[in-house]
């Protein structure tokens, strides 16, 4: 019999590794698919089982709780196996309960012993017989939403406080769904129609984005495996982050600083919008990440990007004041807007992380601000939905830098579909607004 783990065992191994090492699920999953040579028809199921179980971990634990005597004594992989199997029973219609339970018992026998297999069988059969405990027994509104949508209660309370209950609930619910892959067409080299046709001829299911003129949505397939990608006609990027290049209001021949640029999605978009004129200086702290930006630029045929490995807090040591026409600071952030892509993130973040990031974000803004020419535009962006990292940072920066002002003309530069979401000089996109990542963009102008 082959030693190769089947799909459920692979999912179990993944869940174990993610929990033990707090490593990112998206990176690990890709490695496992490549390493175990998992065949194409099983990749979908493996992804669904891993992400789904992770996404709903707190809900699954709530359902399991009454059926586990002395949870502390149960090995962690057994808990993962129970979560994984319960996920199939509750959320996947295609897999009959008996098949999911049978498979779980077989895995328990192989990995453990008869006793463990008996426990697994007993717990799952009891749930099948008695049904799931009701979430209505949780009386506190925030706690119930926390368990129901599997988000830590501190986060749920924070969102309710900042956005109101209804918006917080919508966001928690959409975070449980898988995001669509979107791509940005390199319009310097090909039209969106031609690119769509190329991809369709290759067998991809793709359509135009109704939000952004150069964006496409991929309904089936992974764009990274397409010839169109390899040939530099398309870049994988979320629609929200494509708006940054619009906010900058670029004109050909300008010199632009992208201060925290890796892996280069925004830098290459800026370079394309400049139609390969001017210069984009792309900085990142880490050498290997800077290399990625260079590789992306090369693939896309862009020659107007210069990369440097540099801490953006020290930019003033490397560039003179008022060197740049435009500056983008896509700041390091909590990433609370991209939880659909990294479901494990919500269990590892802590409230104090947000406060620490606020300080880093402000110091980066103070570092890059003197490098902007008078009359130039500074765009600040994050992939988070938290006010402390977004509006509060802007408020404080403007208070401490009287030579900057809100740039309310940014609205005119945005694609039509986005304008109703604009709030004067800034924009907070929530994942439920049009199915993209949660994202914040603010545009400031340096007074002349």
C-alpha positions in Angstrom: 0.0 0.0 0.0 1.3 3.5 -0.9 2.7 5.6 1.9 1.6 8.8 0.4 -0.9 10.6 2.7 -4.4 11.0 1.3 -6.1 14.4 1.1 -7.6 14.2 4.6 -4.3 13.2 6.2 -2.5 15.9 4.2 -5.0 18.4 5.6 -4.5 17.1 9.1 -0.7 17.4 8.8 -1.1 21.0 7.5 -3.4 22.0 10.4 -1.0 20.5 12.9 2.0 22.4 11.4 0.1 25.7 11.2 -0.9 25.5 14.8 2.5 24.4 16.2 4.6 26.8 14.2 2.2 29.6 13.7 3.2 29.5 10.0 1.1 31.1 7.3 -1.4 28.7 5.8 -1.3 30.0 2.3 2.5 29.4 1.9 2.4 26.0 3.6 -0.5 24.8 1.5 1.3 25.6 -1.8 4.4 23.8 -0.5 2.4 20.7 0.4 0.7 20.6 -3.0 4.0 20.8 -4.8 5.9 18.4 -2.5 3.3 15.7 -2.3 2.4 16.0 -6.0 -1.3 16.2 -5.1 -3.3 15.7 -8.2 -5.4 18.5 -9.6 -8.8 17.1 -8.6 -7.8 16.8 -5.0 -6.2 20.3 -4.7 -9.7 21.9 -4.4 -10.7 19.5 -1.6 -7.4 19.9 0.3 -7.7 23.7 0.1 -11.3 23.6 1.2 -10.6 21.3 4.2 -7.6 23.2 5.4 -8.9 26.7 5.0 -12.4 25.8 6.1 -11.3 24.0 9.3 -9.0 27.0 10.1 -11.7 29.6 9.3 -14.2 28.0 11.6 -12.0 26.7 14.4 -13.7 28.5 17.2 -17.2 27.5 16.1 -16.1 23.8 15.7 -14.6 23.9 19.2 -17.9 25.2 20.6 -19.7 22.3 18.9 -17.2 19.8 20.1 -16.9 21.0 23.7 -19.9 19.1 25.3 -18.7 15.8 23.7 -15.1 15.9 25.0 -14.4 14.7 28.5 -11.1 16.1 29.7 -10.0 17.8 26.5 -6.6 18.6 28.1 -5.7 14.9 28.0 -6.4 14.5 24.3 -3.4 14.9 22.0 -3.5 18.0 19.7 -3.6 16.0 16.5 -6.7 14.2 17.7 -8.4 17.5 18.3 -7.4 18.6 14.8 -8.8 15.4 13.4 -12.1 15.9 15.2 -12.3 19.6 13.9 -11.5 18.5 10.4 -14.1 15.8 10.4 -16.8 17.9 12.1 -16.1 20.6 9.5 -17.0 18.1 6.7 -20.1 16.9 8.6 -21.5 20.4 9.2 -20.3 22.5 6.2 -19.7 20.1 3.3 -22.8 18.7 1.6 -21.0 16.5 -0.9 -19.4 14.2 1.8 -21.8 11.9 3.6 -21.3 11.9 7.4 -20.6 8.1 7.5 -17.8 8.5 5.0 -16.2 11.4 6.9 -16.4 9.4 10.2 -15.1 6.2 8.7 -12.1 8.1 7.2 -11.4 9.8 10.6 -11.4 6.4 12.4 -9.0 4.9 9.9 -6.6 7.9 10.3 -6.9 7.6 14.1 -6.0 3.9 13.8 -3.0 4.6 11.6 -1.6 7.5 13.6 -2.5 6.3 17.1 -4.0 3.1 18.4 -7.4 1.4 18.9 -8.2 3.4 22.0 -7.8 6.7 20.2 -9.8 5.4 17.2 -12.6 4.5 19.7 -12.6 8.0 21.2 -12.8 9.6 17.8 -15.6 7.3 16.7 -17.5 7.8 20.0 -17.3 11.6 19.9 -18.4 11.8 16.2 -21.2 9.3 16.6 -22.5 11.1 19.6 -22.7 14.4 17.7 -24.4 12.6 14.8 -27.0 11.2 17.3 -27.5 14.2 19.6 -27.0 17.1 17.2 -25.0 20.3 17.7 -25.3 22.6 20.7 -27.1 25.8 19.9 -25.3 29.1 19.6 -28.4 30.8 21.0 -27.2 29.7 24.5 -24.6 32.5 24.2 -26.5 35.6 25.5 -23.8 38.3 25.0 -24.2 39.7 21.4 -20.4 40.2 20.8 -19.5 36.8 22.2 -22.1 35.0 20.1 -20.9 36.8 17.0 -17.3 35.8 18.0 -18.1 32.1 18.3 -20.6 32.0 15.3 -18.0 33.6 12.9 -14.9 32.3 14.6 -13.2 35.7 15.3 -11.5 36.5 18.7 -13.9 38.4 20.9 -11.5 41.3 21.4 -11.5 41.9 17.6 -15.3 41.6 17.3 -15.8 44.1 20.2 -13.3 46.4 18.5 -15.1 46.3 15.2 -18.6 46.7 16.7 -17.2 49.8 18.5 -15.6 51.2 15.3 -18.2 50.2 12.7 -21.4 49.4 14.5 -22.8 45.9 15.0 -24.3 45.3 11.5 -21.1 46.2 9.5 -19.0 44.2 12.0 -21.2 41.2 11.5 -21.1 41.5 7.7 -17.3 41.7 7.8 -17.0 38.7 10.1 -19.3 36.7 7.8 -17.5 37.6 4.5 -14.2 36.7 6.2 -15.4 33.1 6.2 -15.7 33.0 2.4 -12.9 32.3 0.0 -11.8 35.4 -2.0 -11.7 35.4 -5.8 -8.3 35.8 -7.4 -8.0 39.0 -9.4 -5.4 40.2 -11.8 -4.2 43.5 -13.3 -3.7 43.6 -17.0 -0.4 45.2 -18.1 -2.2 47.7 -20.4 1.2 49.1 -21.5 1.5 45.8 -23.5 -2.0 44.4 -24.1 -5.6 45.5 -23.9 -7.9 43.9 -21.3 -10.1 42.3 -24.0 -7.0 40.7 -25.6 -5.7 39.5 -22.3 -9.1 38.0 -21.4 -9.2 36.2 -24.7 -5.6 34.8 -24.3 -6.6 33.4 -20.8 -9.9 32.0 -22.1 -8.0 30.2 -24.9 -5.8 28.7 -22.2 -8.9 27.3 -20.5 -9.2 29.9 -17.7 -12.6 31.2 -16.6 -12.1 34.9 -16.4 -14.2 38.1 -16.6 -13.8 41.9 -16.4 -13.9 43.6 -13.1 -16.8 46.0 -12.9 -14.7 48.2 -10.5 -11.4 48.8 -12.1 -10.7 49.3 -15.8 -7.5 47.2 -16.0 -8.7 44.5 -13.6 -9.9 41.0 -14.3 -11.5 38.3 -12.0 -10.5 34.7 -12.2 -13.4 32.3 -11.5 -11.5 29.1 -12.2 -7.8 28.3 -12.4 -4.7 30.0 -10.9 -3.4 32.9 -13.0 0.1 32.3 -11.8 0.2 29.1 -14.0 -0.9 30.9 -17.2 1.2 31.8 -20.1 -0.3 35.3 -20.0 1.3 35.7 -16.5 4.7 34.2 -17.6 4.7 36.5 -20.7 4.2 39.6 -18.5 0.6 40.5 -19.6 -0.9 40.1 -16.2 0.0 40.5 -12.5 -1.9 39.0 -9.6 -3.1 41.8 -7.4 -6.2 42.6 -5.4 -8.6 45.2 -6.7 -8.3 47.3 -3.5 -4.6 47.6 -3.8 -4.9 48.7 -7.5 -6.5 51.9 -6.3 -3.3 53.2 -4.8 -1.8 54.0 -8.3 -5.0 55.9 -9.1 -4.7 57.9 -5.8 -1.2 59.0 -6.7 -2.4 61.0 -9.8 0.7 60.1 -11.8 2.0 62.0 -14.7 4.5 60.7 -17.2 8.2 61.4 -16.4 7.7 61.8 -12.7 10.0 60.4 -10.0 8.1 58.2 -7.5 9.1 56.7 -4.2 7.5 53.4 -3.1 8.8 53.2 0.4 7.7 49.7 1.5 7.4 48.1 -1.9 7.7 44.3 -1.8 6.6 42.1 -3.5 6.2 44.9 -6.0 2.5 44.8 -7.1 2.0 48.5 -6.5 5.5 49.5 -7.8 4.9 47.7 -11.1 1.4 49.3 -11.4 2.9 52.7 -10.9 5.6 52.0 -13.5 2.9 50.8 -16.0 0.8 53.9 -15.3 3.9 56.1 -16.0 4.1 54.1 -19.4 7.7 53.1 -18.6 8.8 56.8 -18.3 10.2 58.6 -15.2 11.5 56.5 -12.4 10.1 54.4 -9.6 12.4 53.9 -6.6 11.2 50.8 -4.8 12.5 50.1 -1.3 12.2 47.2 1.1 14.0 46.2 4.2 14.8 42.6 3.0 17.2 41.7 0.2 15.2 38.6 -0.9 12.0 40.7 -1.1 13.7 43.4 -3.1 14.8 40.6 -5.5 11.1 39.8 -6.0 10.3 43.3 -7.1 13.1 43.2 -9.7 11.9 39.8 -11.0 8.3 41.2 -11.4 9.5 44.3 -13.2 11.6 42.1 -15.6 8.7 39.8 -16.3 6.5 42.8 -17.1 9.1 44.4 -19.3 9.4 47.5 -17.1 12.7 49.4 -17.2 11.8 52.4 -15.0 12.0 50.7 -11.6 15.1 50.9 -9.4 15.1 48.6 -6.3 17.1 49.1 -3.1 17.2 47.1 0.1 16.8 49.9 2.7 15.0 50.6 5.9 12.5 53.4 5.0 13.0 55.0 8.4 16.5 55.9 7.2 15.6 57.3 3.8 16.8 60.8 4.7 20.4 59.5 4.8 20.1 58.3 1.2 18.0 60.9 -0.6 17.9 64.7 -0.5 14.9 66.7 0.6 12.2 67.3 -2.0 13.5 64.7 -4.5 10.2 63.0 -5.3 7.0 64.1 -7.2 4.9 61.4 -5.6 5.5 59.2 -2.5 3.6 56.0 -1.7 3.8 54.6 1.9 2.1 51.3 1.9 2.8 50.8 5.6 3.4 47.6 7.5 0.1 46.9 9.3 -2.0 44.3 11.2 -3.4 42.9 7.9 -6.9 42.7 9.4 -8.3 43.4 5.9 -6.8 40.2 4.3 -8.1 37.5 6.7 -9.9 35.7 3.9 -6.5 34.9 2.4 -4.8 34.1 5.8 -7.5 32.6 8.0 -5.0 31.6 10.7 -4.0 35.2 11.2 -7.0 36.0 13.4 -6.0 33.6 16.1 -2.4 34.9 16.5 -3.0 38.7 16.4 -3.2 40.6 19.7 -4.8 43.9 20.5 -1.4 45.4 21.5 0.0 44.6 18.0 -2.3 47.3 16.6 -0.9 50.0 19.0 2.7 49.1 18.3 2.0 49.3 14.5 0.5 52.7 14.9 3.8 54.0 16.2 5.8 52.4 13.4 3.4 53.8 10.8 3.8 57.3 12.1 7.6 57.1 12.3 7.7 56.0 8.6 5.5 58.9 7.5 7.7 61.3 9.4 10.8 59.8 7.6 9.5 60.0 4.1 7.6 63.3 4.3 10.6 65.7 3.8 11.6 63.9 0.6 8.4 65.1 -1.2 8.5 68.1 -3.4 6.2 71.1 -2.6 2.8 70.5 -4.3 3.6 66.8 -4.5 1.2 64.0 -3.3 1.8 61.5 -0.5 -0.4 58.5 -0.4 -0.7 56.4 2.7 -2.2 52.9 2.5 -2.7 49.8 4.6 -4.5 46.4 4.2 -6.3 46.8 7.5 -9.7 48.0 8.6 -8.6 49.3 12.0 -9.1 53.0 12.7 -6.0 53.2 15.0 -3.8 52.3 12.0 -5.7 54.4 9.5 -7.7 57.5 10.4 -5.9 58.0 13.7 -2.5 57.9 12.0 -3.6 60.5 9.4 -5.1 62.8 12.0 -1.9 62.8 14.1 0.4 63.1 11.2 -1.5 66.2 9.9 -1.5 67.7 13.3 2.3 67.3 13.6 3.1 68.3 10.0 1.5 71.7 9.2 3.1 71.7 5.7 0.7 68.9 4.6 -3.0 69.1 3.9 -5.8 66.8 3.0 -6.0 66.2 -0.8 -9.7 66.1 -1.5 -9.2 66.1 -5.3 -8.2 62.4 -5.0 -11.9 61.5 -5.5 -11.8 62.8 -9.1 -8.8 60.4 -9.9 -10.6 57.3 -8.7 -12.5 54.9 -10.9 -16.2 55.9 -11.1 -17.4 52.8 -9.1 -15.2 53.8 -6.1 -16.2 57.5 -5.8 -19.4 56.9 -3.7 -17.1 55.1 -1.1 -14.7 58.1 -0.8 -14.7 60.2 2.3 -13.2 63.5 1.1 -9.4 62.7 1.1 -9.5 59.1 2.3 -11.2 55.8 1.7 -11.8 52.8 3.9 -12.8 49.7 1.9 -14.4 46.9 3.8 -14.2 43.3 2.4 -18.0 43.4 1.9 -18.0 46.6 -0.2 -17.2 44.8 -3.4 -15.6 41.5 -2.4 -12.0 42.7 -2.3 -9.5 43.0 0.6 -10.2 45.4 3.4 -8.0 48.4 2.6 -7.3 52.0 3.5 -6.0 54.8 1.3 -5.4 58.5 2.2 -4.1 61.2 -0.1 -2.2 64.2 1.3 -0.7 67.2 -0.6 2.5 69.1 0.5 1.7 72.8 0.6 3.4 75.0 -1.9 
